[in-house]
Amino acid sequence: MPTPQDPDLSALSPLASELATTIARVASDIALVIDRDGIISVVAEGAAVQAQGCREWVGRRWIDTVSAVTRPKIQSLLDEVSSSGVVSRRREVMHPGQGGDELPVTWSAIRLGADGPVLAVGRDLRAVAAIQQRFVEAQKDMERHYWSRRQAENRYQLLFQVANDATLVLDASSLVVMQANAVTGELLGREVADLLNHSLPDLLPPGASKAVLELLVAARSTGRAGEMRVRGPGLPVALDIAATPFSADGRRQLMLRARRDDGRIDDGQAVSRMAEFVETTPDALVITDSAGGVLMANPAFLRLVRQADEAALRGRPLPELFQDGTGGWAQLVAEARDRGLVGGMALDLPALNGGRQRVRASAALMAEGEQTCLGFVLRPDHRLPAHLAGDDVLSGLLDQVGRVPLADLLVEVASRAERQLIASALLRVGGQRDVAAEALGMTPEALAQRLQRHGLAALAPAAGPVGQPPSVN
C-alpha cells in the first residue's frame, strides 16, 4: 500500500507508453515499458540511441537484452522496483549493439502503481565512456612523458658525471689514494701527483674528513656501496659522495666519486645545464656495460663514429666501433674494468678522411648501487700536424720590423693566427665542418672559403654518408 513518501502512481499506468516517449525525447536517451513478467512492451528512443537496434527488444525479456556479466544488475533492479516501487540506485549495464559494439547504459526505474508496469529510463554512457577513455589515454601519455623525461634526465646526469665527477681509487685497507683523475685535483686544489700515495682523510678539510672516513669504513666493512652529502668549512660547495667497494688483481679497493651539489640552482636548472653540456661539449662521452657494449653516448661520440642515431650503437663493443686492429681499445676496456680508473691513454681511431686520428681516452668504473658500467671521455689530441705546429704566428716576422709597415705585419699575424685556430678547431671536432663553424662563430660557407684560402681543406673533407664507420685501409 503506498505511503506518503511513495505516492500511488496507478493513475499513470495507462499512459505508460506516452510517458516513455516523452521522457525519451526530453529527459533521457531511451525509455522502456516493462510488464510484470519482465518483458519489454514499449521502446522509446531518443536521438542518441537510434540505429542501435533497441526497437528489436520489444517482446523480449529485459534481462535478455544485456550482456551476461551485467544480467545480475538488471535482476537486482527489477527486484528492487517490484518491492519498493522505485529504484534508489542506478545500474550501469552493457547491451550488445549493432556491428558487435556494446551500448553502455545506466538505468533507473519506477513502478506505475502496485499492479502497473515498470517505466525504465536509461542514459547512453558512450559519450561519458569516450571522455573517460580520453582521460585514461591522456594520463598514460603523461606517465609516458614523465618516464621519458626521467630517463632523459638520468641519461644526461650519467654522461655529465663521466666528464665532471671527481673519481679516486683507494686501497681499501689503508685508504691510500692509488689513482685520481684531473677533476679530483681541481676539487681539492692540488696536483694529481700530490694526491697519490697519501691517505685520503689526510687530504680533506677537517670538516669533511670525519664524515668521509665513516662512509669509507662502512663501505669497506659491509662490502656494499654507500652515499652521503658532505658540507663543511674548507669545501667550496656541498659534495655528493659515493663509495663503492670492488676487487682488482686480488686486492680490495674502493671507488670514490664526488660531485658538486650547488644549492644555488634548482633541479630543473641543473638538468638543463647538464643537458646543454652533454649536447654541446666537443668531448666524446660514452657509457658502456662492463664488457664495453655501448649503453648511451652524446652527439660528439656519434660524430666520432659517424652514426646518426644513438640507438644503432647500443650493445656494440667499443673495439668493434673503432676497428681495433692493435688491441688498444680492448685493453682500455679491460683496464677500466679491472683497475677502476684509467687516464689519458693515447689511442687511434678512424678519421673522416679515411686515415687515423689520435685521441686521449680516460675511463672510469661507474659502480654505484647495483649498477655496474664504464664511463669514457674521448678528447681529440690537439697536437697540430708538423707543418702547422711549426707555424708560429711571429716566426720570421720580427726580422721584418723596420722594413715592412706595421699594418702589413699585423695583417700577416692575423692570417697566421686564423689559420692555426681553424686547424685546431677542426682537429678538436674530428673534421666536422658544421660543428667547427659553429664553434668558431661563423657559417659553414664562410669556413669553407677560409679553408680554401689557408690550404686546410684536407683537414675537413666533405661529409660522407652517415651510418657506418669509415673503412680503414
Phi, psi and omega in degrees: 000129185296144177259170177302329178284336180241086184295152179285118181256019183300327183296338181272352185304316180293342182261016185303317182295315179295322178298317181299316181296317181295315181297319180297327182282320191250339188228355183208185179256334181203145177222144182234148168248125188234130181279181186294343178268005179082015182262137182282125178253335181221137172236118176247119186257137166273178184296330187294328188251006177296150182072015176258002178078019183292330180297338179287355179284342182303130180090354179256155173292138182302320184295338181275354181268358183247166179292157186301322185287340181256003178301319179301331180291319178294319179297319178297320180296316180296320179296319182292316182290331178289325183274323185249345180090345181209149179267125182274340184225133179290152176240134176259124183228169179243126175255128173302128183251193181288145175068021179086355177283164178248146180250107178279129182223141172254128189245143164228165185207158176215144180262130182271078181092164185298323181248011184274175179286169176261132175256112181255133183240130184235150175243132177290124183260008183297321179296318178295318180297322179295319178296317178297320180295318178297322178297315179298316180294320178296321179295320178295319178299318178298319179294317178297318179296319181298311182290326175297318179294318178298318179296320178296318179297316179297321179297311180298320182297315181295315180295322177298319182294326179305318185270339191239350179285139168284126186232131179227151171244126183243148168289126188296325184282318184259345184063025177280139180288120178263323179214152176205148178266174185296328180296326178298316178299319179295320182293321182266358178070033181224161171287147181302321181300331180282348180270330186295144177066021174240148177292129184301315180303331179286341182270349186266155174300148182306324182293338181253340188300314184296314182296317180294322178299317179297319179296316181294318180295320179296317179295322180292317185283326182268341184072016181238149180292152178217157180225156177198164174247132185242130172231158176157167178298144181094350177254134182295322177215172173294149182238135169266120187240134177235132178242130183228124177281145173204169181243141177215127180054037178077004180252141176278130181226168178234132173262125180243127178238134179231132176229148182288143173238090182277104183293354181281350179238143181279176185298319180299317178293323180296315179297318179299318179295317179296318180298316180298318179297311183298321184283332188251344182296139177285348178286135178278122180245133180212142175242132181237167170284181186295342179267358180095008177280133186294132174255316179203156183205160180263171182302325180297324177291320178300319177295323183297321182258007174059052175236144180265339187233126179298326182299329180291344182267339190301130179089345182279132182291147178302315180303325179290318181297322184263011176048061190283089180279337183264348181087005182294319180290321176297322178295320179298315179299316182295318181292320178297321180290323186272322185263340178092331183205130177226131184233136169066030179284130180275125182221156178255150174213164183298140176260164182296333182272010178092351178268215179235150172229149183262138175232158171257118186250130173240146183218149180214143174290132177242081182244094179237124185067229181268356182275130176231117179207176181238137177248135183235139172241122181246118179243126176303138177288118189276011176292123181286154174304158187303321183287345176260320184297327181277359184274071178295132185298338180255000184301123177079350183276331181299328180289344182273350181298130182096340179251336180237135180305146182302321181301320179291321178297319180294323176299317179294319178299315180298320180295316179295318180296318179299318181298314181293320181294319178295317179298317180296318180297318180295319179294325182293327182253017175069030176084007180284108185299313183298318181292318179296319179299317179296318180295327181271356178073036179221168179280155177303326180294318179295322179295319180300320178296318180291327177298317178294318182298320185264001180069035184251012185301332181293336179283344183222075180295159178303142184297133177269185180294137180271138176150315180232148176299149181294149178286152181244122182269000000 
